[in-house]
Amino acid sequence: MMNQLQRRNRSLVTRLIVGTVLMFGFGFLLVPLYDVFCRVTGLNGKVLNNGPVTQSVEINRDRRVKVQLLAVNNEAMPWRFKPQESEITVFPGEMKQTAFVALNPTQRSMVGQAVPSVAPSEAAEHLHKVNCFCFEQQPLMAGEERAMPLVFMIDDELPQHISTITLSYTLFDITPEPRPTLTLQEHRQGVSYE
């Protein structure tokens, strides 16, 4: 009877461990899978067209598209963040340059990363960001303010029923955590914080 109880307990523990590992693995893969899903479906306005435009493009002066620019801080980000212009009117095929301004009002150096989103989502594939501050991390010293450039173009394939596009950036604090310094005694004892 005791052997049977031990086997049941081992079986239960094994199933719990396997279930925990599977849940962790699923959670770990969820972010990349969601990114792929958004890129394939255009959901959440993921912008696919980044980098230089390789084809020559004619400007369509018969059509105007309004681009609204929004800046949002993640709740943990203390920076002041805003577009230089909240709205721009562009012709499809026209390169347009603007900037977003960030100010780090804190007493410490920080690193920010902007994540773009486009609405309506079907416009995302027609918005080409040629140069964008969102391509790189943005370090700011304490009290520093910086204009961060954005150069974009909307291609002429944008569906006719879309006359307004909203390009929104959410700014996240990705400042690395400071690593603790080892004391001489900890170093001699072989302590490591890595």
C-alpha positions in Angstrom: 0.0 0.0 0.0 2.9 2.4 0.8 4.6 1.6 -2.6 1.3 2.4 -4.4 1.0 5.7 -2.6 4.6 6.6 -3.4 4.1 5.8 -7.1 1.0 8.0 -7.2 2.9 10.8 -5.5 5.8 10.5 -7.9 3.4 10.4 -10.9 1.7 13.5 -9.6 5.0 15.3 -9.0 6.2 14.4 -12.5 3.0 15.6 -14.1 3.2 18.9 -12.1 6.8 19.4 -13.2 6.1 18.7 -16.8 3.1 21.0 -16.7 5.1 23.8 -15.2 7.9 23.4 -17.8 5.3 23.4 -20.6 3.6 26.6 -19.2 6.9 28.3 -18.8 7.8 27.4 -22.4 4.5 28.6 -23.7 4.9 31.9 -21.9 8.4 32.3 -23.2 7.3 31.7 -26.8 4.1 33.8 -26.5 5.8 37.2 -27.3 7.6 36.1 -30.5 4.5 34.2 -31.7 2.3 37.3 -31.1 4.9 39.5 -33.0 4.7 37.0 -36.0 0.9 36.9 -35.8 0.8 40.8 -35.9 3.2 41.0 -38.8 1.2 38.4 -40.8 -2.3 39.8 -40.1 -1.4 43.5 -39.7 -3.1 43.4 -36.3 -2.1 46.1 -33.8 -0.7 48.2 -36.6 2.8 46.7 -36.6 4.9 48.7 -39.2 6.6 46.3 -41.6 8.2 48.8 -43.9 11.4 50.1 -42.3 14.6 51.4 -43.8 15.4 53.1 -47.1 12.9 53.1 -49.9 14.7 51.3 -52.8 12.4 52.2 -55.7 11.9 55.6 -57.2 8.5 56.9 -56.2 6.3 59.5 -57.9 4.5 62.0 -55.7 0.7 61.9 -56.1 -0.3 65.5 -55.8 -4.0 64.6 -56.4 -4.4 63.1 -53.0 -3.6 64.3 -49.5 -3.3 62.1 -46.4 -3.5 63.4 -42.9 -1.0 61.8 -40.5 -1.6 62.3 -36.8 1.4 61.8 -34.5 0.9 60.6 -30.9 3.4 60.1 -28.1 2.5 57.9 -25.2 4.7 57.0 -22.2 4.6 53.5 -20.6 3.4 53.9 -17.0 7.0 53.3 -15.7 8.6 55.9 -18.0 9.0 59.4 -16.4 10.2 61.2 -19.5 8.3 64.0 -21.2 7.7 62.8 -24.7 5.8 64.6 -27.5 5.8 65.1 -31.3 7.0 68.4 -32.7 3.9 68.5 -34.8 0.7 66.7 -33.9 -0.6 66.5 -37.4 1.0 66.6 -40.9 -0.6 66.5 -44.3 1.4 64.6 -46.9 1.1 63.6 -50.6 1.5 59.8 -51.2 5.1 59.3 -52.4 6.4 62.4 -50.6 9.2 62.1 -48.1 8.3 63.9 -44.9 10.6 64.8 -42.0 9.6 65.6 -38.5 10.7 64.8 -35.0 9.6 63.8 -31.5 11.1 65.5 -28.5 12.1 63.7 -25.3 13.2 65.2 -22.0 14.6 63.2 -19.1 13.5 65.2 -16.0 15.1 62.7 -13.6 18.4 62.9 -11.8 19.8 59.8 -13.5 20.8 58.7 -17.0 18.2 56.5 -18.6 17.6 54.6 -21.8 14.3 54.6 -23.7 12.9 52.6 -26.6 9.9 53.7 -28.7 7.5 51.1 -30.1 5.4 52.2 -33.1 1.8 51.4 -33.8 -0.3 52.5 -36.8 -4.1 52.9 -37.1 -6.0 51.8 -39.1 -3.9 48.6 -39.2 -4.4 48.2 -42.9 -2.4 51.4 -43.5 0.7 49.9 -41.7 2.0 48.2 -44.8 1.8 51.5 -46.7 3.8 53.6 -44.2 7.5 53.4 -44.9 9.8 54.7 -42.1 13.1 55.7 -43.8 14.7 57.0 -40.6 13.2 56.6 -37.2 14.4 57.1 -33.6 12.5 53.9 -32.9 15.1 51.9 -34.8 17.6 52.4 -31.9 17.6 52.7 -28.1 17.6 56.4 -27.0 20.0 57.1 -24.0 19.4 60.5 -22.3 21.5 62.0 -19.5 19.8 63.4 -16.4 18.0 66.6 -17.5 18.8 66.1 -21.2 16.3 67.0 -23.9 16.6 65.8 -27.5 14.7 66.0 -30.8 14.6 62.5 -32.3 14.1 62.4 -36.1 11.5 60.6 -38.1 11.5 60.5 -41.9 8.6 58.6 -43.5 6.7 58.2 -46.7 3.2 56.8 -47.5 3.1 54.9 -50.7 0.4 55.5 -53.4 -1.0 52.0 -52.9 -2.8 53.2 -49.7 -6.5 52.3 -50.1 -8.6 55.2 -51.2 -11.0 55.1 -48.3 -8.1 55.9 -45.9 -7.6 59.6 -45.5 -6.2 59.8 -42.0 -3.4 57.6 -40.5 -2.4 57.7 -36.8 1.2 56.9 -36.0 1.6 56.4 -32.3 4.8 55.7 -30.4 4.9 54.2 -26.9 8.1 55.0 -25.0 9.4 52.3 -22.6 12.1 52.6 -19.9 14.7 50.0 -20.8 17.5 51.3 -18.6 19.7 48.4 -17.5 19.6 47.6 -13.8 22.9 48.7 -12.1 25.0 45.7 -11.2 26.1 45.4 -7.5 29.8 45.9 -6.9 31.7 43.2 -5.1 33.5 43.9 -2.0 37.1 42.6 -1.7 35.9 40.0 0.8 33.1 38.8 -1.6 35.7 38.7 -4.4 38.0 36.5 -2.3 35.1 34.2 -1.4 34.3 33.7 -5.1 30.9 35.5 -5.0 29.6 36.4 -8.4 26.5 38.5 -9.4 26.4 37.4 -13.0 
